[in-house]
Amino acid sequence: MKMKRIIPDIHEFASERKIPARRVMDFVNSTNPLGPSSRAKNAIRKSIKMIDRPVDDRARYLVRVIARLHGIPEDNIVTAGSFDSLLTAITRTFNVGTLLCCDPYPSYCRKVMEGPVNIDLLDLEEKVHFLFDRELWEKKLPDCDAAIVPYPSFISEKPLTRDDVLGMIAHAEDRGKLLIIDETFIQYSSADSLAGDIAGHPHCLIVSSLTEYYALQGLPVSYCIGDQGTLGAIGQHSPVSAPSTLAAAAAAGSIRDRAYTRRTRAYFAGEHAFIEEGLKKVPGISFYTTACGSFVIKFRDPLTKTLDTFSRYNILMYLASGCLFFPVKNHKWNARYLKTLKNIMGERSDETP
């Protein structure tokens, strides 16, 4: 097992500095800067009247909404509360001793990486903008019981092609390996879900966390798509914790809010231009945009100050393989991040970050 990467935690960061977590500018996760959709908020308000009643352990209404979204039968979907509990249930059901995972990996996988399953890391190379190496993946797969593949990756410049993923599904199936396709960031990209392509593949599952794109970090919801028999086995061997009443309602409302997706795309388009223009003015760096719309920054010149400068201004950042991860946040936070980065690279701003 390789060394696992340490990902900063907002609550630990706030506790160490004795400040409320709301004062921390969190650039570690990719939560939608628009916050929860209006339909999600309305669904939460209505569902408060139901919190004195038992939780629907099958989240039937949410499953119906997800089924319509992907055009698949409801029996091919299982919902869960946290993404961690869902993956834990999957790995226990399939007796996964070693899981092949891409490195760097996103913050929402933190607890999975710290869990009892051995992790074999497929190192994505910074010099090629963390592009997925399918040939290397196929070489490493025989030594693992299962693999989880991001589609798309949160840090790669380009996503895997649909043909690549379909080829990987067939490759894993031929070798009797479990393949888990993580589509958590798919709505940030132009890729289409593979939900309709895994029918007849009992060793292939699609998983997704709804907490990032729909800004529901405090009401975690995730789901799994797969063969009906496979999903039934997961429930039998390792029960999956159901999403709470409020979480299921918020997730269903979010998915049904099509205006939210349009607003997100419009916001990202405008903020992207602002961030890109700002990064061009920072000396000693190069950068690129990921397939999910975030930025990755590489240092060409030595830093004039340490990266601890970010912490001084209550900015929580993620450093991966010597590169800075810069997800799009609200305008004020993005401006603060840019000013602090200029400060670190030796260009003083007229306005103190």
C-alpha positions as CSV (number, residue, x, y, z in Angstrom):
1,M,0.0,0.0,0.0
2,K,1.3,3.4,-0.9
3,M,1.3,6.5,1.3
4,K,-2.1,8.2,1.3
5,R,-2.3,11.9,0.8
6,I,-3.3,14.2,3.6
7,I,-6.3,16.4,2.7
8,P,-7.0,19.4,5.0
9,D,-10.3,19.3,7.0
10,I,-12.2,22.6,7.5
11,H,-13.3,21.8,11.0
12,E,-9.8,20.8,12.2
13,F,-8.5,24.0,10.5
14,A,-11.1,26.2,12.2
15,S,-10.5,24.5,15.6
16,E,-6.7,25.0,15.4
17,R,-7.3,28.7,14.8
18,K,-10.1,29.0,17.3
19,I,-12.5,30.5,14.7
20,P,-15.9,29.5,13.4
21,A,-15.9,27.2,10.4
22,R,-18.0,29.8,8.5
23,R,-15.1,32.1,8.5
24,V,-12.9,29.7,6.6
25,M,-12.6,30.0,2.9
26,D,-12.6,26.4,1.8
27,F,-10.8,25.8,-1.5
28,V,-10.4,22.0,-0.8
29,N,-13.8,20.8,-2.0
30,S,-15.7,21.5,-5.2
31,T,-19.0,22.5,-3.6
32,N,-21.1,24.6,-6.0
33,P,-20.5,28.3,-5.0
34,L,-24.2,29.1,-5.7
35,G,-25.2,27.2,-2.6
36,P,-28.4,25.0,-2.5
37,S,-31.0,25.5,-5.2
38,S,-34.3,27.3,-4.4
39,R,-36.2,24.0,-5.0
40,A,-33.9,22.3,-2.5
41,K,-34.6,24.9,0.2
42,N,-38.3,24.7,-0.5
43,A,-38.2,20.9,-0.2
44,I,-36.4,21.2,3.1
45,R,-39.0,23.6,4.5
46,K,-41.8,21.2,3.5
47,S,-40.1,18.1,4.8
48,I,-39.5,19.6,8.2
49,K,-43.1,18.5,8.9
50,M,-42.0,14.9,8.4
51,I,-39.0,14.7,10.7
52,D,-41.2,13.2,13.5
53,R,-41.9,10.2,11.2
54,P,-39.7,7.3,10.3
55,V,-37.1,7.7,7.5
56,D,-37.9,6.0,4.2
57,D,-35.0,3.6,4.1
58,R,-35.5,3.2,0.4
59,A,-35.9,6.9,-0.4
60,R,-38.5,6.0,-2.9
61,Y,-39.3,9.5,-4.2
62,L,-35.6,10.3,-4.7
63,V,-35.0,7.0,-6.4
64,R,-37.9,7.8,-8.8
65,V,-36.3,11.2,-9.6
66,I,-32.9,9.7,-10.2
67,A,-34.4,7.0,-12.4
68,R,-36.1,9.6,-14.6
69,L,-32.8,11.6,-14.8
70,H,-30.9,8.6,-16.2
71,G,-33.7,6.8,-18.0
72,I,-33.2,3.6,-16.1
73,P,-35.5,1.3,-14.0
74,E,-35.8,2.2,-10.3
75,D,-34.7,-1.3,-9.3
76,N,-31.3,-0.5,-10.6
77,I,-30.7,2.3,-8.0
78,V,-29.8,2.3,-4.4
79,T,-29.5,5.5,-2.4
80,A,-27.3,6.2,0.7
81,G,-26.5,8.9,3.1
82,S,-22.7,9.5,3.1
83,F,-20.6,8.5,0.1
84,D,-18.2,6.8,2.6
85,S,-20.8,4.5,3.9
86,L,-21.9,3.6,0.3
87,L,-18.3,2.7,-0.8
88,T,-17.7,0.8,2.5
89,A,-20.8,-1.3,1.9
90,I,-19.7,-2.0,-1.7
91,T,-16.2,-3.0,-0.7
92,R,-17.4,-5.3,2.1
93,T,-19.9,-7.0,-0.1
94,F,-17.3,-7.9,-2.7
95,N,-14.6,-8.6,-0.1
96,V,-12.3,-6.0,-1.5
97,G,-8.9,-6.2,0.1
98,T,-7.1,-3.8,-2.3
99,L,-8.8,-1.0,-4.2
100,L,-7.1,0.7,-7.1
101,C,-7.6,4.4,-6.9
102,C,-6.3,7.5,-8.8
103,D,-4.0,9.9,-7.0
104,P,-4.6,12.8,-6.4
105,Y,-8.1,12.0,-5.3
106,P,-10.9,14.4,-4.3
107,S,-11.6,15.5,-0.8
108,Y,-15.0,13.7,-0.5
109,C,-13.0,10.4,-0.7
110,R,-10.9,11.3,2.3
111,K,-12.5,8.8,4.8
112,V,-12.5,6.0,2.2
113,M,-8.8,6.4,1.8
114,E,-8.4,6.3,5.6
115,G,-10.5,3.2,5.9
116,P,-9.6,-0.5,6.4
117,V,-9.3,-1.3,2.7
118,N,-5.8,-1.3,1.3
119,I,-5.4,1.4,-1.4
120,D,-3.1,0.9,-4.4
121,L,-2.6,4.4,-6.0
122,L,-2.5,5.0,-9.7
123,D,-0.3,8.1,-9.8
124,L,-1.5,10.7,-12.2
125,E,1.5,12.7,-13.5
126,E,1.6,16.5,-13.1
127,K,3.8,16.9,-16.2
128,V,0.9,15.7,-18.4
129,H,-1.8,17.6,-16.5
130,F,-2.8,14.5,-14.5
131,L,-4.2,12.7,-17.5
132,F,-5.5,9.2,-16.9
133,D,-3.1,6.5,-18.1
134,R,-5.3,3.6,-19.2
135,E,-2.4,1.4,-20.2
136,L,-0.8,1.7,-16.7
137,W,-4.3,1.1,-15.1
138,E,-4.7,-2.1,-17.0
139,K,-1.3,-3.3,-15.8
140,K,-2.0,-2.6,-12.2
141,L,-5.6,-3.9,-12.2
142,P,-4.6,-7.7,-11.8
143,D,-3.0,-6.9,-8.5
144,C,-6.2,-5.4,-7.1
145,D,-9.7,-6.8,-6.2
146,A,-11.5,-3.7,-7.5
147,A,-10.9,-0.2,-9.0
148,I,-12.7,3.1,-8.7
149,V,-12.3,5.4,-11.6
150,P,-13.4,9.1,-11.7
151,Y,-15.5,10.1,-14.7
152,P,-14.4,12.8,-15.0
153,S,-11.5,13.4,-12.7
154,F,-11.5,16.5,-10.5
155,I,-7.9,17.4,-11.4
156,S,-7.3,16.1,-15.0
157,E,-7.2,18.6,-17.9
158,K,-9.2,16.2,-20.1
159,P,-11.7,13.5,-19.2
160,L,-11.6,9.9,-20.3
161,T,-13.5,9.4,-23.5
162,R,-16.7,7.3,-23.4
163,D,-15.0,4.7,-25.6
164,D,-12.1,4.5,-23.1
165,V,-14.5,3.9,-20.2
166,L,-16.5,1.3,-22.1
167,G,-13.3,-0.5,-22.9
168,M,-12.3,-0.4,-19.3
169,I,-15.6,-1.9,-18.3
170,A,-15.1,-4.8,-20.7
171,H,-11.5,-5.2,-19.5
172,A,-12.5,-5.4,-15.9
173,E,-15.4,-7.7,-16.7
174,D,-13.2,-10.2,-18.6
175,R,-10.9,-10.4,-15.5
176,G,-13.6,-10.7,-13.0
177,K,-12.7,-7.4,-11.3
178,L,-15.2,-5.0,-9.8
179,L,-15.1,-1.6,-11.5
180,I,-16.7,1.4,-9.7
181,I,-17.2,4.5,-11.9
182,D,-17.5,7.7,-9.9
183,E,-19.6,10.3,-11.7
184,T,-19.7,12.8,-8.9
185,F,-18.3,15.6,-11.0
186,I,-20.1,14.8,-14.2
187,Q,-22.4,17.8,-14.1
188,Y,-19.5,20.1,-13.9
189,S,-18.3,18.7,-17.3
190,S,-19.7,18.1,-20.8
191,A,-19.6,14.3,-20.4
192,D,-22.8,12.2,-20.4
193,S,-23.5,9.6,-17.8
194,L,-22.8,5.9,-18.5
195,A,-25.8,4.8,-16.5
196,G,-27.4,3.3,-19.6
197,D,-24.3,1.5,-20.7
198,I,-23.6,-0.8,-17.7
199,A,-26.7,-3.1,-18.1
200,G,-25.6,-6.7,-18.2
201,H,-22.3,-5.9,-16.4
202,P,-22.8,-7.3,-12.8
203,H,-19.3,-6.3,-11.9
204,C,-19.7,-2.6,-12.8
205,L,-21.3,0.0,-10.6
206,I,-21.8,3.7,-11.0
207,V,-21.6,5.8,-7.9
208,S,-22.2,9.5,-7.3
209,S,-22.3,12.0,-4.4
210,L,-24.9,14.7,-4.8
211,T,-23.4,16.9,-2.1
212,E,-20.8,18.7,-4.2
213,Y,-22.6,19.9,-7.3
214,Y,-25.9,20.6,-5.4
215,A,-24.1,22.2,-2.4
216,L,-25.6,19.8,0.2
217,Q,-22.5,19.1,2.3
218,G,-24.5,19.2,5.5
219,L,-27.2,16.9,4.1
220,P,-25.1,14.1,2.4
221,V,-26.8,12.0,-0.3
222,S,-25.2,9.5,-2.7
223,Y,-26.5,6.8,-4.9
224,C,-25.3,3.7,-6.7
225,I,-26.5,2.3,-10.1
226,G,-26.0,-1.3,-11.1
227,D,-27.4,-4.7,-11.8
228,Q,-30.5,-5.4,-9.6
229,G,-29.0,-8.7,-8.2
230,T,-25.7,-6.9,-7.4
231,L,-27.4,-4.1,-5.6
232,G,-29.5,-6.7,-3.7
233,A,-26.4,-8.4,-2.5
234,I,-24.9,-5.1,-1.3
235,G,-28.0,-4.6,0.9
236,Q,-27.8,-8.1,2.3
237,H,-24.2,-8.3,3.1
238,S,-23.7,-4.7,4.4
239,P,-26.7,-2.5,5.0
240,V,-26.4,0.9,3.5
241,S,-27.4,3.9,5.7
242,A,-30.4,5.7,4.1
243,P,-30.3,9.5,3.5
244,S,-32.2,11.5,6.1
245,T,-35.7,12.8,5.3
246,L,-34.4,16.3,4.7
247,A,-31.4,15.1,2.7
248,A,-33.5,13.0,0.4
249,A,-36.0,15.8,-0.2
250,A,-33.3,18.4,-0.8
251,A,-31.5,16.1,-3.3
252,A,-34.8,15.3,-5.2
253,G,-35.6,19.0,-5.4
254,S,-32.1,19.9,-6.6
255,I,-32.2,17.3,-9.4
256,R,-35.6,18.6,-10.6
257,D,-34.4,22.2,-10.6
258,R,-33.2,22.6,-14.2
259,A,-32.7,26.4,-13.8
260,Y,-30.0,25.6,-11.2
261,T,-27.9,23.9,-13.9
262,R,-28.3,26.9,-16.2
263,R,-27.4,29.3,-13.5
264,T,-24.3,27.3,-12.5
265,R,-23.1,27.2,-16.1
266,A,-23.6,31.0,-16.5
267,Y,-21.9,31.7,-13.2
268,F,-18.9,29.5,-14.0
269,A,-18.5,31.1,-17.5
270,G,-18.2,34.6,-16.0
271,E,-16.1,33.7,-13.0
272,H,-13.8,31.6,-15.1
273,A,-12.9,34.7,-17.2
274,F,-12.2,36.6,-14.0
275,I,-9.9,34.0,-12.5
276,E,-8.1,33.3,-15.7
277,E,-7.3,37.0,-16.2
278,G,-6.1,37.2,-12.6
279,L,-3.9,34.1,-12.8
280,K,-2.2,35.5,-16.0
281,K,-1.0,38.4,-13.8
282,V,0.6,36.3,-11.2
283,P,4.3,35.9,-11.8
284,G,6.1,32.6,-11.7
285,I,3.2,30.2,-12.3
286,S,1.5,28.3,-15.1
287,F,-2.0,26.9,-14.9
288,Y,-4.7,25.0,-16.8
289,T,-8.4,24.4,-16.4
290,T,-9.6,20.9,-15.5
291,A,-12.4,18.9,-17.1
292,C,-14.6,19.9,-14.2
293,G,-14.0,23.6,-14.5
294,S,-11.5,24.1,-11.7
295,F,-8.0,25.4,-12.0
296,V,-4.6,23.7,-11.3
297,I,-1.6,25.9,-10.7
298,K,2.0,24.9,-11.1
299,F,5.0,27.0,-9.7
300,R,7.7,27.8,-12.2
301,D,9.7,30.1,-9.9
302,P,10.6,29.8,-6.2
303,L,8.0,31.2,-3.7
304,T,8.9,34.5,-2.0
305,K,6.7,33.4,0.9
306,T,5.5,30.1,2.2
307,L,2.1,28.7,1.4
308,D,1.2,29.2,5.0
309,T,0.3,32.7,3.9
310,F,-3.0,31.2,2.8
311,S,-3.7,30.0,6.3
312,R,-3.0,33.5,7.7
313,Y,-6.0,34.7,5.8
314,N,-8.1,31.7,6.7
315,I,-7.9,30.2,3.3
316,L,-7.9,26.4,3.3
317,M,-6.2,25.1,0.2
318,Y,-5.3,21.7,-1.4
319,L,-1.7,21.1,-2.6
320,A,-1.5,18.0,-4.8
321,S,1.8,16.8,-6.2
322,G,3.3,20.2,-5.9
323,C,0.3,21.9,-7.6
324,L,-2.4,24.1,-6.1
325,F,-6.0,23.1,-6.7
326,F,-8.2,26.2,-7.2
327,P,-12.0,25.3,-7.5
328,V,-14.3,28.1,-8.5
329,K,-15.9,29.7,-5.5
330,N,-17.9,32.9,-4.9
331,H,-16.4,36.1,-6.4
332,K,-15.1,37.5,-3.1
333,W,-13.3,34.3,-2.2
334,N,-11.8,34.0,-5.7
335,A,-10.5,37.5,-5.5
336,R,-9.0,36.9,-2.1
337,Y,-7.3,33.7,-3.3
338,L,-5.8,35.5,-6.3
339,K,-4.5,38.4,-4.2
340,T,-2.9,36.0,-1.7
341,L,-1.3,34.0,-4.5
342,K,0.2,37.2,-5.9
343,N,1.6,38.1,-2.5
344,I,3.2,34.7,-2.2
345,M,4.8,34.9,-5.6
346,G,6.3,38.3,-4.9
347,E,3.8,40.8,-6.4
348,R,2.3,43.0,-3.8
349,S,-1.3,44.0,-4.2
350,D,-2.5,47.5,-3.4
351,E,-5.2,45.9,-1.3
352,T,-4.3,43.7,1.5
353,P,-5.7,40.2,1.1
